């Protein structure tokens, strides 16, 4: 939003009202998030503040007087029997304490219900004699859209209730798309788009976020498409007044659970301030441990009698309030799309943006993964884009705000030449990535040295990217073998490189000479060989010398190693550049520590230490541990440097995931791993989990 300091109150009120109406139309009708929730809320608060200060300027049609949203004209209209109101928002402890005072908690203790605020689509479900007869969106709070046919296709919504004696029951809740469903859908859509040649109308849809995905999935004309999207539902309210219902909202939620509705398990009944603030702090910290998005919490008075006394405004009840977490999605300008070159020569596009504070830190760059991802999201230099950052996870560009795209922005084209060395960037048929074909490209050389010294490989402390780049530019190292030619005198002769730093680095280099063979193999940057394949190869052949002499056939016999990896290993060791590197390192005293040889018949997971976090479909916690052991692996309970990979299932633990990321371990998708244990696929085909 631009600076409004010089606008008159009447002009600013009109400007804000028109902006909010535009944003509402885009959000509720077009499924397009033009601004972040935080920016929307701040604009609405500013408008309300101005209207309170200048009541003579208040317009009866102002967005502050109604619930946000519109009924989509493509669906028939439904008039709600009971208005579906919005909630007032709070953004700080002080604002929440002011609400406590307004409802009288400073005078008498009241029971409150704490609920997570699910980021989905509000839904009203009407049952007659236990049969679902109508489903309607919120719309404008008075009139919504009839989406009964599509909701009937959602397995998570009960169609027939066990108690059919209740003549009419209106249940309200949130339709949402689980993060696992969202990621699975977008991955499939992007894969289809790579070779898509059909009509624009049937073009696979890549969604910007789970909320838009849920909304869009409910508005398709074909309910079978809705069924495929994996939507879910949490019930949070009975709208109509049932005479035999107690005076407690919390008890009504328990009734909903008995009737077969999914009620969020994290709802709490509380009666003091401190517990509320403790829960808010806990969920703000752990919000990403869930398989659905939350953007805050809702606090409600439990007693229906007390709610009646407190009443409502024209748009929101006084007996409930939403507390919004600090924003983790912002809009910013996409200044450029650049390309970085990795250790294998892979060319990865990344976004250079106007710096913006999101998710607790300032972000100016974010990976765009590959050409297909850029095309699927239709990102163009000069776009205003939505940037999302979940806690400590790498920031992601969600997509452009099309309503703010300047006219004439050209589509982005993947460069034909490497930005570092000018060599060709080649994309082979069937490959998602481009590669720089020049092995001696400076960017590749530096990346290979950094990887060799990283914690996941040789763990040479003090040889990070900045130092490696400096040494490379000075001509001190050109490849990994040159690391072992560094001397004390040469290091201390450098500016700002003291004796202590030189000693520490040389000691770390010396220790790396006898690193375990599997870590040494990881550090060599052999195509398709990560930590899992390196463990298998080291365990089967025992020494570097035996592996260098192995044939494709012998390597392919290793359980878990396929012909592609086998060919890659043989070609790597046959190359004269590799021979030169290994000979020079051997002359410098590098001798990887042999490991005890394991026979290939030890099982699919022989020699691997595997940690599982979250639920894996088809297995209990004990069952998956037993299956790992039966396949020859070790089912470890905690993540360490000895872990081969972390299996990430549904609702994973945040601490294990974070520890694995810090150690640079591979993350494996739980569904893919479960299929492997059931006999589908190989170790080579395991899908990676992307946070």
C-alpha positions in Angstrom: 0.0 0.0 0.0 1.3 3.4 -0.9 1.8 6.2 1.6 -1.6 7.8 2.5 -0.3 10.5 4.8 -1.4 13.3 2.4 -4.9 12.0 1.6 -8.0 13.6 3.1 -10.1 11.3 5.3 -12.9 11.1 2.8 -10.5 10.2 -0.1 -8.6 7.6 2.0 -11.9 6.0 3.2 -13.2 5.8 -0.4 -9.8 4.5 -1.6 -9.6 1.8 1.1 -13.2 0.7 0.6 -12.7 0.3 -3.2 -9.4 -1.6 -2.6 -11.0 -4.0 -0.2 -13.9 -4.6 -2.5 -11.4 -5.5 -5.3 -9.5 -7.8 -3.0 -12.7 -9.5 -1.9 -13.9 -10.1 -5.4 -10.5 -11.6 -6.4 -10.3 -13.7 -3.2 -13.9 -15.0 -3.0 -14.9 -15.2 -6.7 -11.7 -15.5 -8.7 -9.8 -17.6 -6.1 -6.9 -15.2 -6.5 -5.0 -13.8 -3.4 -4.1 -10.3 -4.5 -2.5 -9.4 -1.1 -1.5 -11.3 2.0 -3.9 -11.8 4.9 -1.9 -9.4 7.0 -2.1 -6.6 4.5 -5.8 -7.1 4.0 -6.4 -7.1 7.8 -4.4 -3.9 8.2 -6.3 -2.1 5.5 -9.7 -3.2 7.0 -8.5 -2.0 10.5 -7.4 1.3 9.0 -10.8 1.8 7.3 -12.7 1.0 10.5 -10.5 3.4 12.5 -11.2 6.2 10.0 -14.9 5.5 10.1 -15.0 5.6 13.9 -13.0 8.9 13.8 -15.2 10.4 11.1 -18.7 8.8 11.5 -20.3 11.4 9.1 -18.2 9.8 6.3 -19.4 6.2 7.0 -21.0 4.5 4.1 -23.8 1.9 4.8 -22.2 -0.3 2.0 -18.7 -0.2 3.6 -16.8 -3.5 3.8 -16.7 -3.0 7.6 -20.4 -3.6 7.8 -20.6 -7.0 6.2 -18.9 -10.3 6.1 -16.3 -10.6 3.3 -17.3 -12.7 0.3 -19.7 -13.0 -2.6 -21.9 -15.8 -3.9 -20.4 -17.1 -7.1 -23.1 -16.6 -9.8 -22.0 -19.9 -11.4 -23.7 -21.7 -8.5 -27.3 -21.3 -7.3 -27.7 -19.1 -4.3 -28.5 -20.3 -0.8 -29.9 -18.0 1.9 -28.5 -19.1 5.3 -31.0 -19.8 8.0 -28.5 -18.4 10.5 -26.0 -15.7 9.3 -22.5 -17.0 8.9 -20.6 -14.2 10.5 -16.9 -13.3 10.3 -14.7 -12.9 13.4 -13.0 -9.8 14.8 -9.2 -10.1 14.7 -6.5 -9.4 17.3 -2.8 -9.2 16.6 -1.2 -8.8 20.0 -1.5 -9.7 23.7 -2.8 -6.3 24.5 -5.6 -6.6 22.0 -6.6 -10.0 23.3 -6.5 -8.7 26.9 -8.8 -5.9 25.9 -11.3 -8.5 24.5 -11.1 -10.4 27.8 -12.1 -7.2 29.5 -14.9 -6.5 27.1 -16.5 -9.9 27.8 -16.1 -9.4 31.6 -13.4 -11.9 32.4 -11.8 -9.2 34.6 -14.9 -9.4 36.8 -15.7 -13.1 36.8 -14.0 -16.2 35.5 -15.5 -17.7 32.3 -14.9 -20.9 30.5 -13.4 -20.4 27.1 -12.8 -22.7 24.2 -9.5 -22.5 22.3 -9.5 -23.7 18.7 -6.9 -23.6 15.9 -7.9 -21.3 13.0 -7.8 -23.6 10.0 -6.9 -21.8 6.7 -9.6 -23.2 4.5 -13.1 -22.5 3.3 -16.1 -22.0 5.7 -18.9 -24.5 5.0 -22.5 -25.0 6.2 -23.9 -28.5 6.1 -27.6 -29.1 6.5 -28.9 -32.5 7.6 -32.6 -33.6 7.7 -33.4 -36.7 9.7 -29.6 -37.5 9.5 -29.3 -37.2 5.8 -27.0 -34.5 4.2 -29.3 -32.4 2.0 -27.4 -29.2 1.4 -23.9 -27.8 1.5 -23.3 -24.0 1.1 -20.3 -21.7 1.3 -20.3 -18.6 3.5 -20.7 -16.2 0.5 -21.5 -12.7 1.9 -22.7 -14.2 5.3 -26.3 -14.0 4.3 -26.3 -15.7 0.9 -23.8 -18.4 -0.1 -23.3 -20.8 -3.0 -24.9 -24.2 -3.2 -22.0 -26.7 -3.6 -23.9 -29.8 -2.4 -22.9 -32.0 -5.4 -19.2 -31.3 -4.9 -19.3 -31.7 -1.1 -21.0 -35.1 -1.6 -17.8 -36.2 -3.4 -15.6 -35.4 -0.3 -15.1 -38.6 1.7 -14.3 -36.7 4.9 -17.8 -35.2 5.1 -20.5 -37.6 6.6 -23.4 -38.2 4.3 -25.6 -40.1 6.8 -25.5 -39.6 10.6 -26.0 -42.5 13.1 -28.6 -40.4 15.0 -31.5 -39.8 12.5 -33.9 -38.6 15.2 -32.7 -35.0 15.0 -35.1 -33.4 12.5 -32.7 -30.7 11.3 -29.1 -30.1 12.1 -26.9 -27.4 10.6 -23.2 -28.1 11.1 -20.5 -25.5 10.3 -16.9 -26.2 9.7 -13.9 -25.7 7.5 -13.2 -27.5 4.2 -9.4 -27.6 3.7 -6.8 -29.3 1.6 -4.2 -31.1 3.7 -0.6 -30.1 2.9 0.2 -33.7 1.8 -2.7 -33.6 -0.8 -1.7 -30.1 -1.9 1.9 -31.1 -2.6 0.9 -34.3 -4.3 -1.6 -32.5 -6.6 0.9 -29.8 -7.6 3.7 -32.4 -8.3 1.4 -34.4 -10.6 0.2 -31.2 -12.3 3.7 -30.0 -12.9 4.7 -33.4 -14.3 1.8 -33.3 -16.7 2.5 -29.8 -17.8 6.0 -30.7 -19.0 4.6 -32.4 -22.1 1.1 -30.9 -22.2 -0.3 -30.3 -25.6 -4.1 -30.1 -24.9 -6.5 -27.1 -24.7 -6.2 -24.3 -22.3 -9.5 -25.2 -20.7 -8.2 -28.7 -19.7 -4.7 -27.4 -18.7 -3.5 -29.1 -15.4 -4.0 -26.6 -12.6 -1.1 -25.7 -10.3 -2.4 -24.0 -7.1 -0.7 -21.2 -5.3 -1.6 -22.4 -1.8 -3.8 -25.0 0.0 -6.6 -22.5 0.7 -7.0 -21.6 -3.0 -6.7 -25.2 -3.9 -9.7 -26.1 -1.5 -11.7 -23.2 -2.9 -11.0 -24.0 -6.5 -11.7 -27.7 -6.0 -15.2 -26.9 -4.6 -16.1 -24.7 -7.6 -15.3 -27.1 -10.4 -18.3 -28.3 -12.5 -17.3 -32.0 -12.3 -17.7 -33.5 -8.7 -15.4 -36.3 -9.7 -12.5 -33.8 -9.9 -13.4 -32.6 -6.4 -13.2 -36.2 -5.2 -9.7 -36.6 -6.6 -8.3 -33.5 -4.7 -8.2 -35.2 -1.3 -10.1 -32.5 0.6 -10.8 -32.8 4.3 -13.3 -31.2 6.8 -13.2 -30.1 10.5 -16.6 -29.4 12.2 -16.5 -26.5 14.7 -20.1 -25.5 15.4 -23.8 -26.5 15.5 -25.6 -23.5 14.1 -29.2 -24.2 15.0 -30.6 -24.3 18.6 -31.3 -27.9 19.8 -33.5 -28.0 22.9 -31.8 -31.1 24.3 -28.3 -29.7 23.8 -26.4 -28.5 26.9 -25.3 -24.9 27.5 -21.7 -25.8 26.5 -20.1 -25.3 23.1 -17.4 -27.7 24.1 -20.1 -30.4 24.8 -21.6 -29.7 21.3 -18.3 -30.4 19.7 -18.2 -33.8 21.5 -21.7 -34.5 20.2 -20.4 -33.7 16.7 -17.6 -36.2 17.2 -20.1 -38.9 18.3 -22.1 -38.2 15.2 -19.1 -39.0 13.0 -17.7 -35.6 12.2 -14.0 -34.9 12.4 -13.4 -32.4 15.1 -9.9 -30.9 15.5 -8.1 -32.8 18.2 -6.3 -29.7 19.5 -9.4 -27.9 20.9 -9.1 -27.1 24.6 -11.5 -26.0 27.3 -9.8 -23.4 29.5 -10.6 -20.7 32.1 -7.5 -18.5 32.5 -5.5 -16.0 30.6 -2.1 -17.6 31.1 -3.1 -21.0 29.5 -4.4 -19.2 26.5 -1.2 -17.3 25.9 0.9 -20.4 26.5 -1.2 -22.3 23.9 -0.8 -19.4 21.4 3.0 -19.4 21.9 3.1 -23.2 21.5 1.1 -23.3 18.3 2.9 -20.3 16.8 6.1 -22.2 17.2 4.8 -25.6 16.1 2.2 -24.6 13.5 4.2 -26.4 10.8 4.1 -29.8 12.5 0.5 -30.2 11.2 -0.7 -31.5 7.9 -2.8 -28.4 7.3 -2.3 -24.7 7.4 -3.3 -22.6 10.4 -3.0 -18.8 10.6 -3.9 -18.3 14.2 -6.4 -19.4 16.8 -10.0 -18.7 17.7 -11.1 -18.1 21.3 -14.9 -18.5 22.1 -17.0 -18.1 25.2 -18.2 -21.7 26.0 -21.6 -20.9 27.5 -24.5 -20.3 25.0 -26.4 -18.3 27.7 -23.4 -16.0 28.1 -23.1 -15.7 24.4 -26.7 -14.5 24.1 -26.0 -11.8 26.7 -22.9 -10.6 24.8 -24.6 -10.5 21.4 -23.1 -9.6 18.1 -22.4 -6.6 15.8 -23.6 -6.5 12.2 -20.7 -8.6 11.1 -19.1 -10.5 14.1 -20.1 -12.0 17.4 -18.8 -10.3 20.5 -18.3 -13.7 22.2 -15.5 -14.8 19.9 -12.3 -13.4 18.6 -9.5 -14.6 16.2 -5.9 -14.2 17.1 -3.7 -14.0 14.0 -0.1 -15.2 14.0 2.5 -12.9 12.5 2.3 -13.1 8.7 4.4 -15.6 6.8 3.2 -14.7 3.3 4.0 -11.4 1.7 3.9 -9.8 -1.7 7.1 -8.3 -3.3 8.5 -7.5 -6.6 10.3 -10.1 -8.7 13.3 -8.1 -9.9 15.0 -10.8 -11.9 15.3 -14.6 -12.5 18.9 -15.7 -12.4 20.5 -19.1 -12.7 23.0 -20.8 -10.3 25.3 -23.7 -11.2 25.7 -26.5 -8.8 28.4 -29.2 -8.2 27.1 -31.5 -10.9 26.6 -28.6 -13.3 22.9 -28.5 -12.7 21.5 -25.0 -13.6 18.9 -23.9 -11.1 16.8 -20.8 -11.6 16.2 -18.6 -8.6 14.2 -15.4 -7.9 15.9 -12.1 -7.0 13.3 -10.0 -5.2 12.9 -6.7 -3.5 13.8 -7.7 0.1 10.8 -8.3 2.3 10.5 -9.5 6.0 8.6 -12.8 6.1 8.5 -15.7 8.5 10.9 -14.1 11.0 13.6 -13.0 8.6 14.4 -10.8 5.6 14.1 -12.7 2.3 15.5 -11.5 -1.1 16.1 -14.7 -3.0 14.3 -18.1 -3.4 14.9 -21.1 -5.5 12.5 -21.7 -8.5 13.8 -25.3 -8.9 13.7 -25.7 -12.7 12.3 -24.4 -16.0 9.1 -26.4 -15.7 8.3 -24.9 -12.3 8.8 -21.3 -13.6 6.6 -22.1 -16.6 3.9 -23.8 -14.5 3.7 -20.8 -12.2 4.0 -18.4 -15.1 6.5 -16.2 -13.3 7.8 -13.1 -15.2 10.4 -10.5 -14.3 8.5 -7.5 -13.1 5.7 -9.5 -11.5 4.4 -8.8 -8.0 4.7 -12.3 -6.4 3.5 -14.0 -3.3 6.4 -15.2 -1.1 5.8 -17.8 1.6 8.2 -18.9 4.3 7.2 -21.6 6.8 9.4 -21.2 9.9 13.0 -22.2 9.2 12.0 -23.8 5.8 13.4 -22.4 2.6 11.2 -19.5 1.3 9.0 -20.4 -1.7 7.6 -18.1 -4.5 4.0 -19.2 -4.6 3.0 -17.4 -7.8 2.3 -14.1 -9.4 -0.5 -11.7 -8.5 -2.0 -11.6 -12.0 -4.2 -8.6 -11.1 -1.1 -6.5 -10.6 0.9 -7.7 -13.6 2.0 -4.8 -15.9 0.9 -5.0 -19.5 3.4 -6.5 -21.9 5.6 -8.5 -19.5 7.4 -11.1 -21.7 7.6 -14.8 -20.7 10.9 -15.7 -19.1 13.3 -17.8 -21.2 15.8 -20.2 -19.8 19.3 -19.0 -20.8 21.2 -21.0 -23.4 24.7 -20.3 -22.0 26.2 -20.8 -18.5 26.3 -17.5 -16.7 29.6 -18.4 -15.1 31.7 -19.8 -18.0 29.6 -19.2 -21.2 29.3 -22.9 -22.1 26.1 -24.5 -23.3 23.3 -25.2 -20.9 21.8 -28.5 -22.1 18.6 -30.2 -21.2 18.4 -33.8 -22.3 15.1 -35.4 -23.3 13.3 -36.7 -20.3 15.3 -34.6 -17.8 13.7 -31.8 -15.8 17.0 -29.9 -15.4 19.5 -28.1 -17.5 23.2 -28.7 -17.1 26.4 -26.8 -17.8 28.5 -29.1 -20.0 31.9 -27.7 -18.9 33.3 -29.8 -16.1 35.9 -27.1 -15.3 33.3 -24.4 -15.0 34.4 -22.2 -12.0 30.9 -22.4 -10.4 31.0 -26.2 -10.5 34.6 -26.4 -9.2 33.8 -24.3 -6.2 30.5 -26.2 -5.5 32.3 -29.5 -5.6 35.0 -28.4 -3.2 32.4 -27.0 -0.8 30.4 -30.2 -1.0 33.5 -32.3 -0.4 34.2 -30.3 2.8 30.6 -30.2 4.0 29.3 -32.0 7.1 27.5 -34.6 5.0 30.8 -35.7 3.4 34.3 -35.1 4.8 33.3 -32.5 7.4 36.3 -30.2 7.1 35.6 -27.5 9.6 36.6 -24.0 8.5 36.3 -24.7 4.7 33.0 -23.2 4.0 31.8 -21.5 0.8 33.2 -18.1 1.4 36.7 -19.5 2.2 36.6 -21.9 -0.7 35.6 -19.1 -3.1 38.5 -17.0 -1.8 41.0 -19.8 -2.2 39.7 -20.6 -5.7 40.0 -16.9 -6.8 43.5 -16.7 -5.5 44.5 -19.9 -7.4 45.2 -21.9 -4.2 42.7 -24.6 -4.9 41.2 -25.7 -8.3 39.8 -29.0 -7.2 39.3 -31.3 -4.2 42.9 -32.7 -4.4 44.3 -29.2 -3.9 42.8 -29.1 -0.4 45.7 -31.4 0.7 48.4 -29.1 -0.7 47.4 -26.1 1.5 50.2 -25.1 3.9 50.5 -23.2 7.1 52.8 -20.6 5.6 50.5 -20.1 2.7 47.4 -19.6 4.9 48.9 -17.2 7.4 50.2 -15.1 4.5 46.6 -14.2 3.6 44.9 -11.1 5.0 42.7 -11.7 8.0 43.8 -15.4 8.2 45.5 -15.8 11.6 47.6 -18.6 13.0 44.8 -20.1 15.0 42.5 -20.3 11.9 45.3 -21.9 9.8 46.0 -24.5 12.5 42.4 -25.4 13.0 41.8 -25.8 9.2 44.9 -27.9 8.7 44.0 -30.2 11.6 40.5 -30.7 10.1 42.1 -31.5 6.7 44.4 -34.0 8.3 41.5 -35.8 10.0 39.6 -36.0 6.7 42.4 -38.1 5.2 41.1 -41.2 7.0 37.3 -40.5 6.8 35.1 -43.6 6.4 34.8 -44.8 2.8 31.1 -44.1 2.6 31.5 -40.4 3.5 34.4 -40.2 1.0 32.3 -41.5 -1.8 29.6 -39.0 -1.0 32.2 -36.2 -1.2 33.4 -37.3 -4.7 30.2 -36.0 -6.4 29.6 -39.2 -8.3 26.4 -38.9 -10.4 23.3 -40.4 -8.7 25.4 -41.4 -5.6 24.1 -39.9 -2.4 24.4 -41.1 1.2 22.3 -44.2 0.7 24.1 -45.5 -2.4 27.4 -44.6 -0.8 26.6 -46.7 2.3 25.6 -49.6 0.1 28.7 -49.4 -2.1 31.1 -49.1 0.9 29.4 -51.9 2.7 29.6 -54.2 -0.3 33.1 -53.5 -1.6 34.8 -52.5 1.7 37.7 -50.5 0.1 38.1 -47.8 -2.5 40.5 -50.0 -4.5 37.9 -52.8 -4.8 35.2 -50.4 -5.9 37.4 -48.8 -8.5 38.0 -52.2 -10.1 34.3 -53.3 -10.0 32.4 -53.8 -13.2 28.9 -52.6 -14.0 27.6 -56.1 -13.5 29.2 -56.5 -10.1 27.9 -53.1 -8.8 24.4 -53.9 -10.2 24.4 -57.0 -8.0 24.3 -54.8 -4.9 20.8 -54.8 -3.4 19.4 -51.3 -3.8 21.8 -50.3 -6.6 20.4 -50.1 -10.1 22.1 -50.2 -13.5 22.0 -46.4 -13.8 24.0 -45.9 -10.6 26.3 -48.8 -11.5 27.1 -47.2 -14.9 27.6 -43.8 -13.4 30.1 -45.2 -10.8 32.1 -47.1 -13.4 32.3 -44.2 -15.8 33.3 -41.8 -13.0 36.3 -44.0 -11.9 37.3 -44.6 -15.5 37.6 -40.9 -16.3 41.1 -39.5 -16.5 40.2 -36.5 -14.3 39.1 -38.9 -11.5 42.3 -40.9 -11.8 44.3 -37.8 -11.5 42.4 -36.6 -8.5 42.6 -39.9 -6.6 46.3 -40.3 -7.4 47.2 -36.8 -6.1 45.1 -37.4 -3.0 46.8 -40.8 -2.4 50.2 -39.1 -2.7 49.1 -36.6 0.0 48.2 -39.4 2.3 44.4 -39.6 1.8 43.4 -43.2 2.6 39.6 -43.6 3.3 38.9 -46.0 6.2 37.7 -49.3 4.9 34.4 -50.6 6.2 33.4 -54.2 7.0 32.1 -55.8 3.9 28.4 -56.8 3.8 27.0 -59.4 1.5 24.3 -58.3 -0.9 21.9 -60.9 0.3 21.4 -59.2 3.6 18.1 -57.6 2.7 16.7 -54.6 0.8 17.8 -52.2 3.6 20.9 -54.1 4.6 23.4 -51.8 6.4 21.0 -48.8 6.5 20.0 -46.9 9.7 16.6 -45.4 9.1 14.5 -43.1 11.3 10.8 -42.6 10.7 8.8 -39.5 11.7 5.1 -39.2 11.3 2.6 -41.9 10.2 3.2 -44.1 7.2 0.0 -45.4 5.6 -0.4 -49.1 6.0 1.9 -49.5 9.0 1.6 -49.0 12.8 4.5 -47.5 14.6 5.7 -50.9 15.7 4.8 -52.4 12.3 7.1 -50.1 10.3 10.0 -50.7 12.7 9.5 -54.4 12.3 9.3 -54.1 8.5 12.6 -52.2 8.4 14.3 -54.8 10.5 12.9 -57.7 8.4 14.4 -55.9 5.3 17.8 -55.9 6.9 17.8 -52.3 8.1 18.2 -50.7 11.5 15.0 -48.9 12.8 16.6 -46.1 14.8 14.6 -43.9 17.2 16.7 -40.7 16.9 18.4 -38.8 14.1 22.2 -38.7 14.1 25.1 -38.4 11.7 24.9 -42.2 11.3 21.3 -42.0 10.0 21.1 -43.1 6.3 17.9 -41.2 5.7 14.8 -39.9 7.5 11.4 -41.2 6.3 8.8 -38.3 6.6 5.2 -39.5 7.0 2.0 -37.7 7.8 2.2 -35.1 10.6 6.0 -35.5 11.1 7.8 -34.3 14.3 9.4 -30.9 13.8 12.5 -31.7 15.9 13.5 -34.8 13.9 12.9 -33.0 10.6 14.9 -30.0 11.7 17.8 -32.1 13.0 17.9 -34.1 9.7 18.1 -30.9 7.7 20.9 -29.5 9.9 22.9 -32.7 9.3 22.2 -32.6 5.5 20.5 -36.0 5.6 18.3 -37.2 2.8 14.5 -36.9 3.4 12.3 -39.6 1.9 8.6 -39.4 1.3 6.6 -41.7 3.7 4.2 -43.0 1.0 7.0 -43.9 -1.3 8.9 -45.7 1.5 5.8 -47.6 2.6 5.3 -48.8 -1.0 8.9 -50.0 -1.1 8.4 -52.1 2.1 5.3 -53.6 0.4 7.3 -54.6 -2.6 6.7 -51.7 -5.0 9.8 -50.0 -6.4 13.5 -50.0 -5.5 15.7 -47.8 -3.3 16.7 -45.8 -6.4 13.1 -44.9 -7.0 12.3 -43.6 -3.5 10.8 -40.2 -3.8 12.3 -37.3 -1.8 10.3 -35.4 0.7 10.4 -31.6 0.0 9.6 -29.5 3.1 
